Amino acid sequence: MRTPFIAGNWKMNMTAAEAEAFCKELKELYKKQGEVKTAICAPFVRLAELVEYFKGTEIKVGAQNCHFEDSGAFTGEVSVPMLEELGIDYCIIGHSERREYFAETDETVNKKLVRLFASSILPILCVGEKLEERDAGKEKEVVGAQIRKDLEGLTAENVKALTIAYEPIWAIGTGRTASPEQAEEMCGYIRSVVGEMFDAETAEAVTIQYGGSMKPANASDLMAMEDIDGGLIGGASLKAQDFNQIIEF
């Protein structure tokens, strides 16, 4: 049985004061110990604070990106060893905004995954199609190609520990959401691609989240789907009460 995994992605939000208030409120609300894996993925400047705030709880802390090199002339970047030193648990890789705005490619995503699996930090890999690709009926072609390139060279043991977040780009921050059936179809397809690349045991073990405008109103319907194991939550992760309601789906 796969344990549900709800991860918040704060994106470029939260001042120090806002983060502190959020963490205090979530710690009071959070009651799902042992039943749901939970993490907050925050901007680099908030990570050390969150590790301190959530000490003694089951709430984990994740970064939103990393570099595949350990050090060097990469101004503005943060390395995996730097994140390990802070005690970070997860790292989002290949989010659609990184791919679109910051020239992230499947090749760099793959390098980052390889580097993270050589560390103590577990990756959350994002894949998904654009609206025009879905309208053209190419969503499986696009997502399948991403998965195959991103997971190249990884072992079955790596992939069993991986979280894949299916994020239809047309449903991120737009208020539109894939129907539970659409989301389930794509998450099931992703699991089938993993099975083709590795084996049935690996496909059954990999955690697959839905990452497109999941919120309290639709979380239970999405989470009722067989192949949806959790959510990568954007806007609804900025309010502790909303985020906790999703955790309690």
matplotlib code that plots the C-alpha trace (Angstrom):
import matplotlib.pyplot as plt

x = [0.0, 1.3, 1.0, -0.7, 1.7, 0.5, 3.2, 2.8, 4.7, 4.9, 6.5, 7.9, 5.7, 5.9, 7.8, 9.5, 6.6, 4.0, 5.9, 6.1, 2.4, 1.6, 3.8, 2.4, -1.1, -0.4, 1.3, -1.8, -4.2, -2.1, -3.6, -2.7, 0.5, 1.4, -1.6, -0.4, 3.1, 3.3, 5.8, 6.2, 8.5, 9.6, 11.9, 15.5, 15.5, 12.8, 14.2, 16.3, 13.4, 11.0, 13.3, 13.4, 9.6, 8.7, 11.3, 9.5, 6.7, 6.1, 5.9, 8.9, 10.6, 11.4, 13.3, 11.8, 15.0, 18.7, 21.7, 23.3, 26.8, 28.1, 29.9, 31.2, 30.5, 26.7, 25.6, 22.2, 22.1, 22.0, 23.6, 22.4, 25.1, 23.9, 20.4, 21.5, 23.4, 20.1, 18.3, 16.0, 13.9, 12.6, 13.3, 10.9, 12.5, 11.3, 8.3, 6.5, 7.4, 11.1, 10.8, 8.9, 10.6, 14.1, 15.0, 14.8, 15.1, 14.6, 18.4, 19.0, 16.1, 17.7, 21.1, 19.3, 17.5, 20.7, 22.4, 19.6, 19.5, 23.1, 22.1, 19.6, 17.1, 14.2, 13.0, 9.5, 9.6, 7.0, 5.7, 2.7, 1.3, 0.3, -3.3, -2.5, -0.9, -4.0, -6.3, -4.3, -4.6, -0.9, -0.9, 0.3, 2.9, 4.3, 4.2, 5.5, 8.5, 9.2, 9.1, 11.4, 14.0, 13.8, 14.2, 17.0, 19.8, 18.0, 17.6, 14.3, 15.2, 15.6, 12.2, 10.5, 11.5, 10.5, 7.5, 6.1, 3.7, 1.5, 0.7, -1.4, 0.1, -3.3, -4.7, -1.9, -3.0, -5.8, -8.6, -9.3, -8.8, -8.5, -11.6, -10.8, -11.2, -8.8, -6.3, -6.7, -6.2, -2.9, -1.6, -2.4, -0.6, 2.5, 2.4, 2.2, 5.3, 7.2, 6.2, 7.4, 10.8, 11.3, 8.9, 5.4, 6.8, 8.4, 5.3, 3.2, 5.7, 6.2, 4.1, 2.2, 0.7, -1.8, -0.5, -3.1, -5.2, -6.1, -8.0, -10.3, -13.3, -11.9, -9.3, -11.4, -12.7, -9.2, -7.7, -10.4, -8.8, -6.8, -3.6, -3.6, -1.4, -1.4, -1.2, 1.4, -0.5, 0.2, -2.2, -4.0, -0.8, -0.4, -3.2, -2.7, -6.4, -6.9, -3.7, -4.7, -8.2, -6.5, -4.3, -7.5, -9.2]
y = [0.0, 3.5, 6.1, 9.3, 12.2, 15.8, 18.4, 22.1, 24.3, 27.8, 29.0, 32.6, 33.4, 33.8, 36.4, 35.3, 36.5, 34.8, 31.6, 31.6, 32.2, 29.4, 26.9, 27.6, 27.2, 24.1, 22.4, 23.0, 21.7, 18.7, 15.4, 12.9, 11.4, 8.1, 8.3, 10.8, 12.0, 15.8, 18.3, 22.0, 23.0, 26.6, 29.2, 28.7, 31.6, 30.0, 26.4, 26.7, 28.3, 25.6, 22.8, 24.5, 25.1, 21.5, 19.7, 17.0, 16.7, 14.4, 17.4, 17.4, 20.2, 20.4, 22.7, 23.9, 23.3, 22.4, 22.3, 19.1, 20.2, 20.3, 23.6, 26.1, 29.2, 29.0, 32.3, 32.2, 28.4, 26.1, 22.7, 19.4, 19.3, 22.8, 21.5, 18.3, 20.5, 22.2, 18.9, 19.1, 16.0, 16.6, 18.6, 19.5, 18.9, 20.0, 22.0, 23.4, 27.0, 26.0, 24.4, 27.4, 30.4, 29.1, 26.8, 23.6, 20.6, 16.9, 16.6, 18.9, 17.3, 13.9, 15.2, 16.6, 13.4, 11.4, 13.8, 13.7, 9.9, 10.0, 12.1, 11.8, 14.1, 12.5, 14.1, 15.1, 15.0, 17.2, 16.3, 17.5, 18.8, 22.2, 23.1, 23.0, 19.6, 18.2, 19.7, 18.0, 14.7, 14.5, 14.5, 10.9, 11.3, 14.4, 13.1, 9.6, 11.3, 13.3, 10.3, 8.2, 11.0, 12.1, 8.6, 7.5, 5.8, 5.5, 2.2, 0.5, 1.1, 4.8, 5.0, 3.1, 6.0, 8.7, 10.9, 11.9, 14.9, 14.9, 18.6, 19.5, 22.9, 24.2, 23.5, 25.3, 28.6, 28.9, 27.7, 24.9, 21.4, 18.1, 16.0, 13.1, 10.8, 12.8, 13.0, 9.2, 8.3, 10.2, 9.0, 5.5, 6.1, 7.4, 4.2, 2.1, 3.9, 3.2, -0.4, -0.6, 1.0, -1.0, -3.6, -4.1, -3.9, -0.6, 0.8, -0.3, 1.3, 4.7, 7.6, 9.6, 13.0, 15.2, 18.8, 21.0, 23.2, 20.6, 22.3, 21.4, 21.3, 18.7, 16.8, 13.9, 13.2, 13.2, 11.2, 8.5, 7.6, 4.4, 5.8, 9.2, 9.0, 12.6, 16.2, 18.8, 21.8, 25.4, 28.2, 26.2, 25.5, 29.2, 29.0, 26.5, 25.8, 25.0, 22.9, 20.9, 20.3, 18.7, 16.6, 15.4, 14.6]
z = [0.0, -1.0, 1.8, 0.5, 0.1, 0.3, -0.5, -0.5, -3.1, -1.8, -5.0, -4.6, -1.6, 2.2, 4.2, 7.4, 9.5, 7.2, 7.3, 11.0, 11.4, 8.9, 10.6, 14.1, 12.8, 10.8, 13.8, 15.8, 13.1, 11.9, 13.2, 10.5, 12.0, 10.3, 7.9, 5.4, 4.4, 4.4, 3.3, 2.6, -0.3, 0.3, -1.2, -0.3, 2.2, 4.3, 4.4, 7.6, 9.4, 8.4, 9.5, 12.9, 13.1, 12.2, 14.4, 16.4, 13.9, 10.9, 8.6, 6.2, 4.4, 0.7, -1.7, -5.0, -7.1, -6.9, -9.2, -10.3, -9.6, -6.0, -6.4, -9.0, -10.9, -11.0, -9.6, -7.9, -7.7, -4.7, -4.5, -3.1, -0.4, 0.8, 1.1, 2.9, 5.4, 6.2, 6.8, 3.8, 3.0, -0.5, -3.6, -6.5, -9.9, -13.3, -12.3, -15.3, -14.3, -14.2, -17.6, -19.1, -17.5, -16.7, -19.6, -17.6, -20.0, -19.6, -19.8, -16.8, -14.9, -15.4, -14.1, -11.0, -10.3, -10.6, -8.2, -5.7, -5.6, -4.6, -1.6, 1.4, -0.4, -2.3, -5.5, -6.5, -10.3, -12.2, -15.6, -17.6, -20.9, -22.1, -23.2, -26.9, -26.5, -24.7, -27.2, -29.9, -28.2, -27.5, -23.7, -23.4, -26.1, -24.3, -20.8, -21.8, -23.5, -20.4, -18.2, -20.4, -20.7, -17.1, -15.6, -18.0, -16.1, -12.8, -11.1, -10.1, -6.4, -7.2, -8.9, -6.1, -3.8, -6.3, -6.3, -9.7, -9.8, -12.8, -13.4, -16.4, -17.2, -18.2, -14.7, -12.7, -11.1, -13.6, -11.4, -14.0, -12.7, -14.6, -13.7, -11.4, -14.4, -16.5, -13.7, -13.0, -16.6, -16.8, -13.5, -14.5, -17.8, -16.0, -13.8, -17.0, -18.5, -15.3, -15.6, -19.2, -18.3, -15.1, -13.9, -12.3, -8.7, -9.4, -11.0, -8.1, -5.6, -7.2, -5.6, -8.2, -7.1, -9.0, -9.2, -10.9, -8.6, -6.0, -3.2, -0.3, -2.5, -4.9, -2.9, -1.7, -5.2, -6.7, -3.8, -4.3, -7.6, -7.5, -9.2, -7.5, -4.3, -3.2, -4.4, -5.1, -3.8, -5.0, -4.0, -1.4, 0.5, 1.4, 4.0, 6.8, 7.2, 3.5, 3.3, 6.4, 4.9, 1.9, 4.2, 5.9, 2.5]

ax = plt.figure().add_subplot(projection="3d")
ax.plot(x, y, z, "-o")
ax.set_aspect("equal")
plt.show()
